[in-house]
Amino acid sequence: MALVLTGEEVRAVLNMAEAIDVVEGSLIQSALGQVIQPVRSRLFVPGYQSRMLSMPAFLEGADIMGMKIIGAAVGNVDRGLPGLVAMVVLCDPATGRFLAIMDGTFITEVRTAAASAVATKYLALPDARVLGILGAGVQARGHLWALSIVRPIQRVKLHDIVAARAARFKEEMEERFGFPVEVCASAEPVVRDSDVVVTVTSSRTPVLQGAWLKEGAHVNAVGASSPDTRELDSEAVCRAKVVADSLASLFAEAGDVLIPISEGRMTRERVYGEIGEIAAGRKPGRVSSEEITIFKSLGIAAEDVATAKLVYERAREGGLGIEVSI
């Protein structure tokens, strides 16, 4: 029998503070070689401009395996649909039997922001108070939630190319968190004034220029996840200490880094390492107050499986979901 959980039930039991802890653990396990996770596979359907992604992983320390499946299509937002939908399946690694099948859309939102929170914890200035966000969608909301847990955020600066979306974000987030959100007409003033910057756009070309980054800034680069797309220009990447969630994923998918390498502006060896290595104490994080740091987030299956296991345990404790025979 497998436990089936709806999106509403997942939301009822998953909180960000716990997610940050389990995602940090999954990143440490990944960096220490205690996770089996191939780079995600992609199926693209040109006629529909849609894609399906599959992300399996086994976590030795948590003794769990599972897979996230993502479906997404260009134009979904215009159709009034989520930009992506996801499902996570958990399995018993000893027998292969299904333990749970759950909505993975909120899990994706939370674990992505939680990974950025882990990176911000180790790479941002301890007294970082100004958060800049480029993009005002689902991930912008999740990142504000997560980063306000690990840093003393006091105000937010925001830019989105759709003014109404930015205004809606401002209204919702000021009511939820109680600190001011300043909507800016362009990306430059957001970046120049921020201690921590988050890029969560769907842009295929740079929205952040390295010349705008002030000394000591930390960037969580989240939106771009293919070799030919990027949110950061080459100068930004070359000015910074670059840290990945997974080096294998970064060198397979991260246009933010692969494009500067192809231009001859940097080499693979200049990528500092994985955030899990820093969290595990294998490498130092920030080493000075002037250093600029970038966390390039692609999202790895270990984060999804670890978060889904947390949801499964909390749902069992709360008596949520229905048992079905698969």
C-alpha positions in Angstrom: 0.0 0.0 0.0 1.3 3.5 -0.9 0.3 6.7 0.8 -1.2 9.2 -1.7 -0.9 12.9 -0.7 -2.5 15.9 -2.5 -0.9 19.3 -2.8 -3.1 20.6 0.0 -1.9 17.8 2.3 1.7 18.4 1.4 1.3 22.1 2.2 -0.3 21.3 5.5 2.8 19.4 6.8 5.7 21.1 5.1 7.3 24.1 6.7 10.4 26.0 5.5 12.5 25.8 8.7 12.4 22.0 8.7 12.9 21.9 4.9 16.1 24.0 5.2 17.5 21.4 7.7 16.7 18.4 5.6 17.9 20.0 2.3 21.2 20.9 4.0 21.6 17.3 5.0 20.9 16.1 1.5 23.4 18.6 0.0 26.1 17.4 2.5 25.3 13.7 1.6 25.5 14.6 -2.0 28.9 16.3 -1.6 30.3 13.4 0.4 29.3 10.8 -2.2 26.5 9.3 -0.2 23.9 9.9 -2.9 23.3 8.1 -6.2 21.6 10.6 -8.6 22.1 10.8 -12.3 21.8 14.2 -13.9 18.2 14.8 -14.7 16.9 13.5 -18.0 14.8 15.8 -20.3 12.1 15.0 -22.9 11.2 18.0 -25.0 8.1 18.0 -27.3 8.7 20.8 -29.9 5.1 20.8 -31.2 3.7 21.7 -27.8 6.8 23.6 -26.5 6.5 21.3 -23.5 8.9 19.2 -21.6 9.1 16.4 -19.0 12.0 15.9 -16.6 12.8 12.9 -14.4 15.0 13.1 -11.3 15.8 9.9 -9.4 18.0 9.6 -6.3 19.0 7.2 -3.5 20.1 8.8 -0.2 22.3 6.3 1.8 22.1 8.2 5.1 18.3 8.5 4.9 17.9 5.0 3.5 15.3 6.2 1.0 15.0 6.4 -2.8 12.6 8.1 -5.0 12.0 10.1 -8.1 10.5 13.5 -9.0 8.8 13.9 -12.4 8.2 17.4 -13.7 5.9 18.5 -16.5 6.0 22.1 -17.9 5.0 24.0 -21.0 5.7 27.4 -22.5 2.7 29.6 -22.1 1.2 27.8 -19.1 1.1 31.0 -17.1 -0.9 32.7 -19.9 -3.3 29.8 -19.7 -3.9 30.4 -16.0 -1.9 27.2 -15.2 1.2 26.7 -13.1 4.5 27.1 -14.9 5.4 23.5 -13.9 3.7 20.6 -12.1 5.5 17.8 -10.3 5.0 14.5 -8.6 7.3 12.7 -6.2 7.3 8.9 -5.7 9.1 7.4 -2.7 10.2 3.8 -2.6 11.7 1.4 -0.1 15.3 0.8 -1.3 15.3 -2.7 0.0 12.3 -4.0 -1.8 11.5 -1.3 -4.4 7.9 -1.1 -3.2 6.1 2.2 -3.4 5.8 4.0 -0.1 4.2 7.3 -1.2 3.0 9.2 -4.2 2.6 12.9 -3.6 2.2 16.2 -5.3 5.6 17.7 -5.9 4.9 21.2 -7.0 5.0 22.8 -3.5 8.0 20.5 -2.7 9.8 22.0 -5.6 9.0 25.5 -4.5 10.2 24.8 -0.9 13.3 22.8 -1.6 14.6 25.2 -4.2 14.3 28.1 -1.8 15.7 26.0 1.1 18.8 25.2 -1.0 19.3 28.9 -1.6 18.9 29.5 2.2 21.6 26.9 2.9 23.9 28.7 0.5 23.0 32.1 2.0 23.7 30.8 5.5 27.3 29.9 4.5 28.1 32.5 1.9 26.2 35.8 2.6 27.4 38.4 5.1 26.1 37.6 8.6 24.4 41.0 8.9 22.8 41.0 5.4 19.6 43.0 5.7 18.6 44.0 2.1 17.3 41.3 -0.2 17.0 42.0 -3.9 14.8 39.8 -6.0 14.6 39.7 -9.8 11.3 38.0 -10.8 8.1 38.0 -8.8 6.7 34.5 -9.3 6.4 31.5 -7.1 10.1 31.1 -6.4 10.4 34.8 -5.4 7.8 34.1 -2.7 9.5 31.0 -1.5 12.9 32.6 -1.4 11.7 35.6 0.6 10.2 33.1 3.1 13.4 31.0 3.3 16.0 33.7 3.3 14.2 35.6 6.1 14.8 32.6 8.3 18.6 32.5 7.8 19.4 36.3 7.6 18.0 39.4 9.4 16.2 40.7 6.3 14.7 44.1 7.0 13.6 45.3 3.5 13.2 43.9 0.0 13.9 45.4 -3.4 12.1 43.9 -6.4 12.0 44.1 -10.2 9.7 42.2 -12.5 9.1 42.9 -16.2 5.3 42.7 -15.5 4.3 45.6 -13.3 1.1 44.1 -12.1 2.9 40.9 -11.0 5.4 43.0 -9.0 2.6 45.0 -7.4 0.8 41.9 -6.4 4.0 40.5 -4.8 4.5 43.7 -2.9 1.0 43.6 -1.4 1.1 39.9 -0.5 4.6 39.8 1.0 4.3 43.0 3.0 1.1 41.7 4.6 2.7 38.3 5.2 6.2 39.3 6.5 5.7 42.9 7.7 8.7 44.5 6.1 8.7 46.9 3.2 9.0 45.8 -0.5 10.2 48.5 -2.9 9.3 47.8 -6.5 12.0 49.2 -8.9 11.6 50.0 -12.5 14.7 48.1 -13.6 17.0 45.5 -12.3 20.1 47.7 -11.7 18.9 49.6 -8.5 17.8 46.3 -7.1 21.2 44.7 -7.5 23.3 47.8 -6.5 21.6 48.2 -3.1 21.2 44.5 -2.1 23.3 42.4 0.3 21.7 39.2 -1.1 20.3 39.0 -4.6 18.0 36.3 -6.0 17.5 35.8 -9.7 14.3 33.8 -10.3 13.3 34.8 -13.8 12.5 32.9 -17.0 14.9 35.0 -19.0 17.2 33.4 -21.5 19.6 36.3 -21.4 21.4 38.1 -18.6 19.2 40.2 -16.2 22.1 40.9 -13.8 25.3 42.6 -14.7 28.5 42.0 -12.7 29.2 45.8 -12.7 26.2 46.3 -10.5 27.3 44.0 -7.7 28.6 45.7 -4.6 31.5 44.3 -2.5 30.3 41.5 -0.2 27.2 40.7 -2.2 25.9 37.1 -2.4 23.8 35.9 -5.4 21.5 32.9 -5.6 21.2 32.3 -9.3 18.1 30.0 -9.7 16.1 30.7 -12.9 18.3 29.4 -15.7 18.8 25.7 -16.0 20.0 24.8 -19.5 23.4 25.2 -21.3 22.2 28.0 -23.6 20.3 30.2 -21.0 21.6 32.5 -18.3 20.5 35.2 -15.9 24.0 36.5 -15.0 26.5 38.1 -17.4 30.0 36.8 -17.7 31.5 39.7 -15.6 29.3 38.7 -12.7 30.5 35.1 -12.8 34.1 36.1 -13.3 34.0 38.5 -10.3 32.7 35.9 -7.9 33.4 32.7 -6.0 31.1 30.3 -7.7 29.5 27.5 -5.7 27.2 24.8 -7.1 24.6 22.5 -5.6 26.1 19.8 -7.9 29.2 20.1 -10.0 27.9 17.4 -12.4 24.7 19.3 -12.9 26.5 22.6 -13.2 28.8 21.4 -16.0 25.9 19.7 -17.8 23.2 22.4 -17.5 24.4 25.8 -16.2 24.6 28.3 -19.0 25.4 30.9 -16.4 28.8 29.2 -16.1 29.2 27.3 -19.3 28.8 30.4 -21.5 31.7 32.3 -19.8 33.8 29.2 -20.1 33.0 29.0 -23.8 34.0 32.6 -24.2 37.3 31.9 -22.6 36.5 34.2 -19.7 36.9 31.5 -17.0 37.8 27.8 -16.7 36.1 24.9 -15.0 38.8 24.9 -12.3 37.6 28.4 -11.2 34.4 26.9 -9.9 35.0 26.7 -6.1 33.0 23.5 -5.3 29.7 22.4 -4.0 27.7 24.0 -1.2 27.6 20.6 0.6 31.3 20.6 0.9 31.1 23.9 2.7 28.2 22.8 4.9 30.2 19.7 5.8 33.2 21.7 6.8 35.4 20.4 4.0 35.9 23.9 2.5 35.6 27.4 4.0 32.6 29.5 2.8 32.9 33.3 2.8 36.5 34.3 3.6 36.2 38.2 3.6 33.6 40.9 3.9 34.5 42.1 0.4 34.2 38.7 -1.4 31.4 38.3 -4.0 29.8 34.9 -4.0 27.4 33.1 -6.3 25.4 30.0 -5.6 24.4 28.4 -8.9 21.3 26.4 -8.2 20.1 23.8 -10.7 18.1 21.7 -8.2 19.1 18.1 -7.5 17.0 15.0 -6.9 18.5 14.5 -3.4 16.7 17.7 -2.3 13.4 16.5 -3.6 13.6 13.0 -2.1 14.8 14.2 1.3 12.0 16.8 1.4 9.4 14.2 0.3 10.6 11.9 3.0 10.0 14.6 5.6 6.5 15.2 4.2 5.8 11.4 4.3 6.8 11.2 7.9 4.8 14.2 9.0 1.7 13.0 7.0 2.0 9.6 8.7 2.1 11.3 12.1 -0.9 13.5 11.3 -3.0 10.7 9.7 -3.1 12.5 6.3 -3.5 10.9 2.9 -5.1 7.8 1.6 -3.7 4.3 1.2 -3.9 2.7 -2.2 -2.8 -0.6 -3.6 -0.4 -0.1 -6.6 
